[in-house]
Amino acid sequence: MTTLIIAEHDNAVLKAATLNTIAAATRIGGDIHVLVAGGNCVAVAQAAAAVAGVSKVLHADATHYEAHLAENLAALVRSRVRADAGYTHVLAPATAFGKNVLPRVAALLDASQMSDVIAIESPDTFQRPFYAGNALARVQSKDAIKVLSIRTTAFDPAGAGGTAVVETLDAGADLGLSTLVGREVVKLERPELAAASVIVSGGRGLGAADKFHAVLEPLADKLGAAIGASRAAVDAGYAPNDYQVGQTGKIVAPQLYVAVGISGAIQHLAGMKDSKVIVAINKDAEAPIFQVADYGLVADLFSAVPELVTAL
């Protein structure tokens, strides 16, 4: 029994989501192989080999893997799985990267994908949320190869200490089905939202884009926090899409989540309710956010947040 993990990386650094996925794979048992496909990504392969629990790293380096286009990467995964009858599971993080690649992998392997897995009971039985996290499904797969996307917030990241061997794979052909035209990369001075231990999020209650930044940034600076936003705030143009937390945004589980002016719509709660400590500031005492908050402050955020910053 062997699990193949499709590593998420930027050709220079192994993304934290891959460490959570490796931790999930250890619950399955057997050997764990990590596929690192990209361009000039040998440093990533070496980093993956140093992760505890990894048995082998498969390194495929070619220009047409540099952009991580789903068509080429999925074909590489299929060829590797078909070449080695020992593979029983294929995993990827349930991030934008995994959601782009894994459905195509599942189709090529003629398998049913199980998405957002949050618990592994046995090699063929898993738990996943549905109805925006309000219910859990216990799913048993009869497929010869199980294809799973892993909700990273449900598993602590794997640590260092591995000494896996790095095996070089021959690159597959460039299928030419898609081309990367351009990429807009948002450079953040703050921690990455999905990996931050402290998040300060704002909602529609902030009223405008300038107020969103003027109120939240001083608090985030004090706490060393990432900044997030509700879907309503993003739709209103207060914050960029990369800030969105929720069912249709990023799923986060920081040590501290501060929700400012967020009412607590069900789709937002689905993205942050696993946070260790939740603090809510809202002038509406009946706001749903208070039902999941560990600490709630019913107050005008425009007065409460500056006072909090001063106190810190």
WOKAUR-V230715 format. One record per residue. SS is DSSP state (~ for helix, > for strand, _ for the rest). PHI is phi in whole degrees, 0 to 359 (999 if undefined). Layout:
ss:SS phi:PHI
ss:SS phi:PHI
This chain:
ss:_ phi:999
ss:> phi:225
ss:> phi:253
ss:> phi:253
ss:> phi:252
ss:> phi:272
ss:_ phi:285
ss:_ phi:262
ss:> phi:200
ss:_ phi:244
ss:_ phi:74
ss:_ phi:230
ss:_ phi:229
ss:> phi:284
ss:_ phi:289
ss:~ phi:301
ss:~ phi:301
ss:~ phi:292
ss:~ phi:294
ss:~ phi:295
ss:~ phi:292
ss:~ phi:297
ss:~ phi:299
ss:~ phi:295
ss:~ phi:296
ss:~ phi:295
ss:~ phi:287
ss:~ phi:283
ss:_ phi:96
ss:_ phi:81
ss:> phi:281
ss:> phi:236
ss:> phi:250
ss:> phi:245
ss:> phi:266
ss:> phi:247
ss:> phi:243
ss:> phi:179
ss:_ phi:240
ss:_ phi:53
ss:_ phi:246
ss:~ phi:298
ss:~ phi:296
ss:~ phi:292
ss:~ phi:299
ss:~ phi:293
ss:~ phi:294
ss:~ phi:294
ss:~ phi:293
ss:_ phi:270
ss:> phi:274
ss:_ phi:298
ss:_ phi:99
ss:_ phi:278
ss:_ phi:271
ss:> phi:206
ss:> phi:246
ss:> phi:258
ss:> phi:249
ss:> phi:242
ss:> phi:240
ss:_ phi:199
ss:~ phi:300
ss:~ phi:282
ss:~ phi:260
ss:_ phi:299
ss:_ phi:273
ss:_ phi:57
ss:_ phi:293
ss:~ phi:300
ss:~ phi:296
ss:~ phi:291
ss:~ phi:291
ss:~ phi:296
ss:~ phi:295
ss:~ phi:295
ss:~ phi:298
ss:~ phi:300
ss:~ phi:296
ss:~ phi:289
ss:~ phi:294
ss:~ phi:291
ss:~ phi:281
ss:_ phi:233
ss:_ phi:290
ss:_ phi:280
ss:> phi:286
ss:> phi:242
ss:> phi:220
ss:> phi:234
ss:> phi:237
ss:> phi:208
ss:> phi:293
ss:_ phi:276
ss:_ phi:254
ss:~ phi:303
ss:~ phi:297
ss:~ phi:296
ss:~ phi:292
ss:~ phi:280
ss:~ phi:267
ss:~ phi:295
ss:~ phi:300
ss:~ phi:292
ss:~ phi:299
ss:~ phi:299
ss:~ phi:295
ss:~ phi:292
ss:_ phi:267
ss:_ phi:56
ss:_ phi:233
ss:_ phi:267
ss:> phi:281
ss:> phi:252
ss:> phi:261
ss:> phi:56
ss:> phi:293
ss:> phi:246
ss:> phi:206
ss:> phi:241
ss:> phi:274
ss:> phi:199
ss:_ phi:301
ss:_ phi:236
ss:> phi:230
ss:> phi:221
ss:> phi:244
ss:> phi:215
ss:> phi:276
ss:> phi:212
ss:_ phi:52
ss:_ phi:55
ss:_ phi:85
ss:_ phi:277
ss:> phi:215
ss:> phi:242
ss:> phi:255
ss:> phi:257
ss:> phi:243
ss:> phi:248
ss:_ phi:257
ss:_ phi:260
ss:_ phi:295
ss:_ phi:296
ss:_ phi:239
ss:> phi:272
ss:> phi:247
ss:> phi:231
ss:> phi:258
ss:> phi:252
ss:_ phi:287
ss:~ phi:294
ss:~ phi:290
ss:~ phi:272
ss:_ phi:226
ss:_ phi:293
ss:_ phi:295
ss:_ phi:292
ss:_ phi:265
ss:> phi:275
ss:_ phi:120
ss:_ phi:276
ss:_ phi:224
ss:_ phi:288
ss:> phi:279
ss:> phi:255
ss:> phi:252
ss:> phi:275
ss:_ phi:259
ss:_ phi:289
ss:_ phi:289
ss:_ phi:283
ss:_ phi:288
ss:_ phi:283
ss:_ phi:288
ss:_ phi:67
ss:_ phi:275
ss:_ phi:209
ss:_ phi:222
ss:_ phi:282
ss:_ phi:275
ss:_ phi:187
ss:_ phi:215
ss:_ phi:261
ss:_ phi:257
ss:_ phi:277
ss:_ phi:270
ss:_ phi:253
ss:_ phi:277
ss:_ phi:264
ss:_ phi:299
ss:_ phi:295
ss:~ phi:303
ss:~ phi:291
ss:~ phi:248
ss:_ phi:287
ss:_ phi:273
ss:> phi:227
ss:> phi:229
ss:> phi:248
ss:> phi:243
ss:> phi:240
ss:_ phi:238
ss:~ phi:296
ss:~ phi:298
ss:~ phi:285
ss:_ phi:87
ss:_ phi:196
ss:~ phi:296
ss:~ phi:293
ss:~ phi:290
ss:~ phi:305
ss:~ phi:285
ss:~ phi:294
ss:~ phi:276
ss:~ phi:277
ss:~ phi:297
ss:~ phi:300
ss:~ phi:291
ss:~ phi:296
ss:~ phi:297
ss:~ phi:295
ss:~ phi:267
ss:_ phi:63
ss:_ phi:256
ss:> phi:279
ss:> phi:250
ss:> phi:238
ss:> phi:205
ss:_ phi:281
ss:~ phi:298
ss:~ phi:299
ss:~ phi:292
ss:~ phi:293
ss:~ phi:298
ss:_ phi:280
ss:_ phi:86
ss:_ phi:287
ss:_ phi:215
ss:_ phi:289
ss:~ phi:299
ss:~ phi:298
ss:~ phi:275
ss:> phi:291
ss:> phi:249
ss:_ phi:148
ss:_ phi:301
ss:_ phi:259
ss:_ phi:233
ss:> phi:264
ss:_ phi:265
ss:_ phi:232
ss:_ phi:210
ss:_ phi:286
ss:_ phi:292
ss:> phi:223
ss:> phi:235
ss:> phi:253
ss:> phi:258
ss:> phi:247
ss:_ phi:68
ss:_ phi:252
ss:_ phi:287
ss:_ phi:102
ss:_ phi:299
ss:~ phi:301
ss:~ phi:289
ss:~ phi:285
ss:~ phi:301
ss:~ phi:298
ss:~ phi:265
ss:~ phi:218
ss:_ phi:289
ss:_ phi:272
ss:_ phi:300
ss:_ phi:293
ss:> phi:228
ss:> phi:244
ss:> phi:244
ss:> phi:242
ss:> phi:237
ss:> phi:202
ss:_ phi:280
ss:_ phi:267
ss:_ phi:295
ss:_ phi:264
ss:_ phi:298
ss:~ phi:302
ss:~ phi:301
ss:~ phi:290
ss:~ phi:287
ss:_ phi:250
ss:_ phi:284
ss:_ phi:281
ss:> phi:226
ss:> phi:233
ss:> phi:236
ss:> phi:272
ss:_ phi:196
ss:_ phi:286
ss:~ phi:299
ss:~ phi:290
ss:~ phi:260
ss:~ phi:292
ss:~ phi:294
ss:~ phi:301
ss:~ phi:294
ss:~ phi:296
ss:~ phi:298
ss:~ phi:296
ss:~ phi:292
ss:_ phi:284
